[in-house]
Amino acid sequence: MELVQENAELKARTQGLEDQLRIRTQLVVRDDCYWLPRDGQELDGPFCTNCWDVRKDLVRMWRSGNPEYSSCPNCKRAITVRRRD
């Protein structure tokens, strides 16, 4: 039973690492934040560079009152983004 549980845990960990690798290879840096390509040439984001670089958490930054200002709800990092969408 322990081997079955350990096997399941290792599979879950492997899947998580594969997901991180896939995301890492797709991330685009622009305006001091990360973006992910969508269909065509659109980019999805912005995502916090601090949260991804430190903990591999892909955290979407929130727009505030000013559409060129975004902040991370997790680490509170704030940036100015030149919107192109």
Helices and strands as residue ranges (DSSP letters): H 2-26, E 28-30, E 33-37, E 43-47, H 49-55, E 62-63, E 69-71, E 78-80
